[in-house]
Amino acid sequence: MTVLDSPPVNAADPGPAPGSGRAHARRTELAAFLKACRARVAPGDVGLSPGLRRRTPGLRREEVAQLAGVGVTWYTWLEQGRPINASEQVLSAIARALLLDEVQRAHLYRLAGLPADDTVGASCPATDPALQKVLDALAPMPAAISNRAYDILAYNAGYDALFPGATRSVAPHGRRNSMWCALTVPDCCNPFVNRDEELPRMVGVMRAAYASHVGEPGWERWVRELCTTSSRFRELWATQQVAPPTTTLKVFRHAAVGEIRVQAAYLTMPGSPELYLVAYTPERPVDQERMAWITANPGAPVVDHQH
């Protein structure tokens, strides 16, 4: 078997990774991601026998190294967050060994400091006023401009009518943020009905974006805020699952008209890869009618009670 990028026999141990800086944070995140992916692959998934004394969930390090054609010591250093470099060829072999899909593979590359096709970020410039005109022209279809951390940067009347928790309640540091709303607004007041189903995907999309910003103070502070505030977010974040921003069904409720079902589509903004245009298309004719009514009657209460 050809061994890729394995250190020579007399290679010096790079030692433990330095304890500070973005590079260290990125290596730590890479190590955690590799461990989580390895734990999710059963031996039988890759044609290996589980054996009789297996205590490790998923694959062992030496099995990943064997499947990828790299040295066990080298791979161990990679999982320990040591300051070593990995080529695209080696990362591709590791991705195949761990059965990573395209989104996970891109996430792996970003964590290793290699370019991926969809590098994005959470911080972005203020949106162009012309975009507001585009959003307003889409009404009553709900639409908003969002970044990869779910900050709502601009929105139209339809979005405000459908999801006022994201536009009117302010998260820490003055953010209007749909993730914060989904996690913190009580069930009785939250118009986002199927958020429990959607949260794993939402957190996965944010986790994928985070790979490009590991160690950045703004990102790190925001992740800490969410982890501290929400045990659900903390649990999902710890899984290391990543996901693409795909079209998905979202269900909302409004006290005046009842349930509204929409297909949420995420369109990357030309020239601003850190931004999405989020558009909610009514799924049924009745949803379109209800959407038009609540947009035309912005004073109608969204929930049927008060605290």
C-alpha positions in Angstrom: 0.0 0.0 0.0 1.3 3.5 -0.8 1.5 5.7 2.3 0.6 9.3 1.6 2.4 12.2 3.4 3.5 10.0 6.2 6.5 11.4 8.2 9.8 9.6 7.6 11.0 7.2 10.2 13.3 9.8 11.8 10.7 12.6 11.6 10.6 14.8 14.6 7.5 14.9 16.7 6.0 18.3 16.1 5.0 18.4 19.7 1.8 19.8 21.2 0.1 22.6 19.3 0.6 26.1 20.6 -2.1 27.2 23.0 -3.4 30.3 21.4 -4.2 31.9 18.0 -6.5 31.2 15.1 -4.3 28.4 13.8 -4.5 26.5 17.1 -8.3 27.0 17.2 -8.6 25.7 13.7 -6.5 22.6 14.4 -8.5 21.9 17.6 -11.8 22.2 15.6 -10.3 19.9 12.9 -9.3 17.3 15.5 -12.8 17.3 17.0 -14.4 17.0 13.6 -12.3 14.0 12.6 -13.0 12.3 15.9 -16.7 12.8 15.5 -16.7 11.6 11.9 -14.7 8.5 12.8 -17.1 7.6 15.6 -20.0 7.7 13.2 -18.6 5.1 10.8 -19.2 1.5 11.7 -16.5 -1.1 10.6 -19.0 -2.9 8.5 -19.7 0.3 6.5 -16.2 0.2 5.1 -15.8 -3.6 4.8 -14.0 -4.2 8.1 -14.8 -6.8 10.8 -15.9 -5.4 14.1 -13.8 -7.9 16.0 -14.5 -9.2 19.5 -12.9 -6.6 21.8 -14.0 -3.4 20.2 -14.6 -0.6 22.7 -14.2 2.3 20.4 -17.4 3.6 18.8 -16.9 3.6 15.1 -13.5 3.2 13.6 -10.2 3.1 15.3 -7.5 5.6 14.3 -5.3 2.9 12.8 -8.2 1.7 10.7 -8.8 5.2 9.3 -5.0 5.5 8.6 -5.1 2.1 6.8 -8.1 3.0 4.7 -6.7 6.4 3.8 -3.2 5.1 3.1 -1.4 7.3 5.6 0.8 6.5 8.6 -0.9 5.8 11.9 1.4 8.2 13.8 0.8 11.0 11.3 -3.0 10.5 11.5 -2.8 10.4 15.3 -1.0 13.8 15.3 -3.7 15.2 13.0 -6.4 14.1 15.4 -4.5 15.5 18.3 -4.4 19.0 16.7 -0.6 18.9 16.2 0.9 21.7 13.9 1.2 19.5 10.7 0.1 20.2 7.2 -2.1 18.0 5.1 -2.2 18.1 1.3 -5.5 18.0 -0.7 -4.6 14.5 -1.8 -4.3 13.2 1.8 -7.5 15.0 2.9 -9.3 13.5 0.0 -8.2 10.1 1.0 -9.3 10.7 4.6 -12.6 12.0 3.4 -13.2 8.8 1.5 -12.2 6.6 4.4 -14.6 8.5 6.7 -17.4 8.3 4.0 -17.8 12.1 4.1 -20.4 13.7 1.8 -19.6 16.8 -0.3 -20.6 19.3 2.5 -18.5 17.4 5.1 -15.6 17.2 2.7 -15.7 21.0 2.1 -15.8 21.5 5.8 -12.8 19.3 6.3 -10.8 21.3 3.7 -11.7 24.6 5.3 -10.6 23.4 8.7 -7.3 22.2 7.3 -6.8 25.6 5.7 -7.4 24.5 2.1 -9.7 26.4 -0.2 -13.3 25.1 -0.6 -15.8 26.1 -3.2 -18.2 27.9 -0.8 -16.1 29.8 1.7 -18.4 32.1 3.6 -18.4 34.1 6.8 -20.7 35.6 9.4 -19.6 39.2 9.5 -20.6 41.3 6.4 -21.0 44.9 5.3 -24.4 46.7 5.7 -26.7 45.6 2.9 -27.1 47.9 -0.1 -30.3 50.0 0.1 -31.2 48.8 -3.4 -31.7 45.3 -1.9 -34.4 46.7 0.3 -36.4 47.6 -2.8 -36.0 44.1 -4.1 -37.3 42.7 -0.8 -40.2 45.1 -0.8 -41.1 44.1 -4.4 -41.4 40.5 -3.3 -44.0 41.2 -0.7 -46.3 39.6 0.4 -43.9 36.8 -0.1 -41.7 36.8 3.0 -38.0 37.6 2.2 -35.0 38.7 4.1 -31.2 39.2 3.8 -29.3 37.0 6.2 -25.7 36.1 6.9 -24.3 32.7 7.8 -24.8 33.3 11.5 -28.5 33.9 10.9 -28.4 37.6 11.6 -31.4 39.3 9.8 -29.9 42.3 8.0 -32.9 43.4 6.0 -36.4 42.2 5.5 -39.8 43.0 4.0 -43.3 43.4 5.4 -44.2 39.8 4.7 -41.2 38.4 6.7 -41.9 40.8 9.6 -45.6 39.6 9.7 -44.7 35.9 9.6 -41.7 35.9 11.9 -41.8 39.0 14.2 -39.7 37.2 16.8 -36.7 37.4 14.5 -37.2 41.1 13.5 -38.5 42.7 16.7 -36.7 40.8 19.5 -33.1 41.8 19.9 -30.4 39.2 20.7 -27.2 40.0 22.5 -25.0 42.7 21.0 -28.0 44.2 19.2 -28.5 41.4 16.8 -31.8 40.5 15.1 -31.2 36.8 14.7 -33.5 34.0 13.6 -31.4 31.3 15.4 -31.7 33.1 18.6 -35.5 33.5 18.2 -35.9 29.8 17.4 -33.9 28.8 20.5 -35.1 31.3 23.1 -38.7 32.3 22.4 -41.1 30.1 24.5 -43.3 27.6 22.7 -46.4 29.6 23.5 -45.1 32.7 21.8 -42.9 31.2 19.0 -44.6 31.3 15.6 -42.0 28.9 14.2 -43.9 25.6 14.7 -41.5 23.0 13.3 -38.3 24.5 14.7 -37.4 21.2 16.6 -37.2 19.5 13.2 -35.3 22.4 11.6 -32.8 23.1 14.3 -30.4 20.3 13.5 -30.1 21.5 9.9 -29.8 25.1 11.0 -27.0 24.4 13.4 -25.3 22.2 10.8 -25.3 25.1 8.3 -23.8 27.4 10.9 -21.2 24.8 11.9 -20.1 24.5 8.2 -19.8 28.3 8.0 -17.8 28.4 11.2 -15.0 26.4 9.7 -13.9 29.6 7.8 -13.9 31.7 11.0 -12.5 29.5 13.7 -10.8 31.7 16.2 -12.4 35.0 15.1 -13.5 36.9 18.2 -17.0 37.7 16.8 -17.8 34.2 15.8 -16.3 32.7 19.0 -18.3 35.1 21.2 -21.6 34.3 19.3 -21.1 30.5 19.6 -20.4 30.9 23.3 -23.6 33.0 23.7 -25.7 30.4 22.0 -24.1 27.5 23.9 -24.5 29.2 27.2 -28.1 30.2 26.5 -29.5 27.1 24.9 -28.8 23.5 25.9 -30.3 22.4 22.7 -27.9 24.4 20.6 -25.0 23.2 22.8 -26.0 19.6 22.2 -26.4 20.0 18.4 -23.1 22.0 18.1 -21.2 19.2 19.9 -22.3 16.6 17.3 -20.0 18.2 14.7 -22.7 17.7 12.0 -22.5 20.0 9.0 -25.2 20.7 6.4 -25.7 22.8 3.2 -28.3 25.6 3.1 -31.0 23.7 1.1 -34.6 24.4 0.4 -36.8 23.2 3.3 -40.3 23.3 4.6 -41.0 25.7 7.4 -44.3 25.9 9.3 -45.5 29.0 11.1 -48.6 29.9 13.0 -50.5 33.2 13.3 -53.3 33.8 15.8 -55.5 35.5 13.2 -55.2 33.0 10.3 -53.7 29.7 11.7 -51.0 27.7 10.2 -48.9 28.9 7.3 -46.6 26.5 5.4 -43.8 27.9 3.3 -40.8 26.5 1.3 -37.7 28.4 2.4 -35.1 28.9 -0.3 -31.6 30.3 0.3 -30.0 32.2 -2.6 -26.4 33.3 -2.4 -26.0 37.0 -3.2 -23.7 37.8 -6.2 -20.6 39.6 -5.0 -21.5 38.9 -1.4 -20.9 35.2 -0.7 -21.4 35.7 3.1 -25.1 36.7 2.5 -28.2 34.9 1.6 -31.5 36.1 0.2 -34.0 34.0 2.1 -37.4 33.7 0.3 -40.4 31.9 1.7 -42.8 30.6 -1.0 -46.3 29.6 0.2 -46.8 25.9 -0.2 -50.5 26.0 -0.8 -53.0 28.5 -2.2 -54.5 28.9 1.3 -51.0 29.7 2.6 -50.7 32.4 0.0 -54.0 33.9 1.0 -53.1 33.9 4.7 -49.8 35.4 3.9 -51.4 38.2 2.0 -53.8 38.9 4.9 -51.3 39.1 7.7 -49.1 41.4 5.5 -52.0 43.7 4.9 -53.0 43.7 8.6 -49.7 44.2 10.4 -51.5 45.2 13.7 -53.1 41.8 14.1 -51.8 39.9 17.1 -49.4 37.0 16.2 -50.1 35.1 19.4 -53.5 34.7 21.1 -52.4 35.6 24.6 -50.2 38.0 26.6 -47.7 37.5 29.4 
